[in-house]
Structure formats: C-alpha cells, structure tokens
C-alpha cells in the first residue's frame, strides 16, 4: 500500500506558531503530528509514503531525517512543489503513482483504520473513496416556513444532519486522468469524476478525527492525546 501526505500548506489560521514551524511539525502531546501519522500509516501496511513539501518543507525533511519515526522498512520520499499546486495538483509531482494509494493531510489526528479504508476502496470498485462522517448541527432558534407573510410551519431548534468529508481519500490511478491542469484541490477532482459518471464511494469514519487547523483544534487534539494515548500509534513512544 502507498500513501501520499500533503505537508506544504502555510497554516495561516495557526499563526503565529506557523511563522516559524510548518503545521505538520506542531506537537500534539510530546511529538509532532506528522511523526504519529507516519507511524500509523506504516503500521497499516504502507510500504512507501510520499510527503509533498512546500512552505518550510526543509524543516519537515530535516526533522524526519534527524529523528526518524518508528516505521520499519517503509520508504519515505520527499517531493517539493515548485509552486503551490493544491491538494490534488501536487500528485503530478510524484513518480509512478500506478497503484491505489491513500491521500491525506499531514496535520490530522485520527484513529481511522487506514488499512480498512484501502480494503473498502478496493472492494467497492470505486476510482476514488472519500472518508466521511455525519455532522449534527442544532439551529439555535425556531425555524419558520412562510407563504408570503403567513407562517405555515414552526420548527423549534431543529437539528440538521450533513454528511461531510474528512479530507482522507483512497484513490486509484484511473482517477488521475481527470486531474485538470494547474492548481487543483481534491474536491474539484471528485466533481470531475462524478460529472464523468465515474464511481466515487464514501467510507464512514469509525473513530476520532481532529484537524489541526486552528488553535482551538490544536488544543482539542492535544487533550485527546492526553485522555486516550493508546488510540494513536506512536503517541506515547519515547524518542
């Protein structure tokens, strides 16, 4: 199994921390999030992991060279974007993506079974699989249905449910034929596949997921590591 980790973003919402550190090197607990993630992928069966670098990418490469994560024989390859290409456009810079692979950001803390995601993708016959979960949102006020100025229904503080993407994907090589030129993110690739009638599947997340996107997200992920370190491979290993 192969995996591609996107680690080139500027992390603007995590400033000022990301003025000196790329977001994948921000510690969650006592270790950078990318170190935990690489160990999870290796334990799930990844034999090669490509890391797409951009902003402050030399710091990520230096850290992983000097403090190698516990990934056994899994190979790490670094790919530096000449310019920001987006979460899907960067795939063009990777050699020989000729087998199904996982694609995810390098700043995610999750207990997702990565091997299970790949198995589900292969069994589904889809060209791209999106990891999803159901979000429940309570509207804090009464919601009215109107016919002109007449109220025809009143729903007090309803709860709405939406299936949302977790930003973790399994992708088959055939899907890359639908990558447009230039900078492109994965949602555009998904839309192109759907528009062409190609099979796109959903894989329900069974576990936890934290995107280290804001200081509040970072705090929540750190508290989760403190509460349940055993759920995340590598979280408690000593350097």
N, C-alpha and C positions, 0 to 999 in steps of 0.2 A: 504494500500500500504506500502511496505517495501522499504528501501533504504540502500545501503552499501556505505560508504565513505572511500576511501583509503587515509590514512594520515600518512603513515610510511616511505616515501622516505626521502633521505638525502638532497635533494635540492642543489646538488653540484654546479649548474650553478648560484645559488643565493648567493654564498659565497662572502663576509664574513658574511652577515646577518644571514645565516643559521648555522653558527658555534655556535650561542647562542639561536636561535629560530627555531623551526620546521616551514617549509614553510606555513602550514595552519594557523599559528598564525601571519603571516606578515600582517600588517594593509593595508587595501585598503580604503582610506578615513580615517575615525577615528576608524574603527573596524576591527578585524581580519577577513580574508576572510571566514574562516570556520563558524563563527557566522552568517554571511549573508547567507551562503549556507544552514545551518541547518534551518534557518527561512523560506527560500524559499521552502525547501522540506516539512516542516510541513504545510505550507500554501497550498501546492499542494495536501495534503492528506496523507502524510506519517505518519503512526501510530507508526512505530518503525524504528529507524536509528541505524545501527551498524557502529561503527567507528573502522577501523583497524589501530592500532598503531604500531610504530616501533621506528625509530630514534627520541629521545627526546619526546617520546609519553607521558611521565609523565607530561610534561608541558602542553600539549593539554588537558589532563584529568583534571589537576589542574585548568586551566583557565575556562573550561566549568563547573566545579563543583562550582567555586567561583563566576563566572559571567554567570549565566545561560542565554542562548538565549531565546527569546520570542517564545516558541514552543508549548505552551498549554500543552495538555496531551500526546504529542508524547514522547515515551520512547527512551532513548539513552542507548546503550550497547557498552561497550568498549571491544575490542579484541586485545590482544598483540601478535604479531608474535614472536615465539621463535627464528626465523632467517628470513632474507628476503625471501619471498615466491613469489614475483611478484604480479601484479595486479589481476591475476586470482587465483593463488595458495593460496592466503590469504583467499579465500572463504571457503576453507576446515576447517578453524578455527572457523567458525560461526555456531552456533547451529540452527537447524530447518529451513534451507532455503528451505521451502516446498511450497512456493508461489512465483509468479513472483515478481521481485524486480528491482530497479534501481541501477546501479553501476557507480560511478564517482569518480574522484579525489577531494581531499579536498582543492584544490588551484585554482579553476576555478570560474571566474566571468562570469555569463551568464544570459540572460533574457529568456532562454528557458522555455517553458511551460512544466514542468515536468509531470504534470497530463496528458497533451495531448500526451506526449511521451508514457506513460504507456497505455493510451487508444488505441493509434495506434498499439502498440505492441500486445495487446490482440486481437484486431480486425483482425490483419494480420495473426494470427495463427503461426507466426514465433517462433522459440525457442530462438532466440537472435536478437535484433534490435540495429543497430548502428546509432547514430546520426551523420549526415553528412552535409557538405556544399560544394559548388563549389568554388575552388580557381582558380583565373585567374593570370597567370604568363606571363609577356611580356619578350620575348627574346630580349636583347639589341643590337643584331647585325643581319645582314642578314643571313638567314639560306639557305644553298645551298644543292641541291640534285645532287650527282655526279654519273656518269657512267664511271668508271676509272678516267681519268683526265679531262673528259668532263663534263661541268656543264649543267644539263638538266632542272633545275628549280631554281628560286631565290625568296625567300620569305622574304621580308624586315620586320624585327622586328615583327615576328608573336606573337600572343597571344595564349597560350595553356591553356586549362581548364582541371582540375582534380577534381574528387570527393574525398574528404578526410574525414577521421574520426575525430570527435570532442572529442573522449575519454569519451563519455557518452552513457551508454548502458541500455537497458531493457532486462532482462534475465529470462527465465522460468526454473524451476528446472530440466526439462529433459535435458537441455544443459549441466548441470554439470556432466553428465555421460561421457562427452567427455573431461574432465579435465585430463591431464596426471599427473603422479606423479612428485614430485619435484617442483622446481621453474618454474613458467609459467606465462606469461602475456596474456592479453585478445586477442591480435592478433593471438596467437597460438591456443587458444580455437576457435576463429572464423574459422581459417583454418581447424581445425579438423572437425567442424560441416559441412563446405562446402564440405570437402573431403568425408564425410559420407553421403552426399546427404540430410542433414537436412536443414530445411528452415531458412534462415538468411535474415532479412529485413533491409532496410535503411529508416531512418526518417529524412527528410530535416529540418535543423535548420532554424527557422524563428525568427531571433533576433540576439543579440550580443553574442560574446564569446571571453573571454580573458583567456589565460593560463598563470598563474603567474610563468613562467619558467625561465626568465632572468630579470635582472634589467630593461631593456627596456620594457619588457612585464608588469612588475610591474608598471612602470611609466604610460604606456598606460591605464592600468586598473584603476589606481588612477585618471587620467584625465577624464576617462569615468564616474566614480562616481561623480566627481565634476560637469560634464556637465549635467548628467541625473540621479540624485539620485533617482527620483521616479520610475525608471525602475527596481530597485533592492530592493525587500522587505528587510527591516531591515537596509538599508544603512544609514538612517538618524535618526534612533531611538536612544534616549539617554539611556545610561547605567543606 
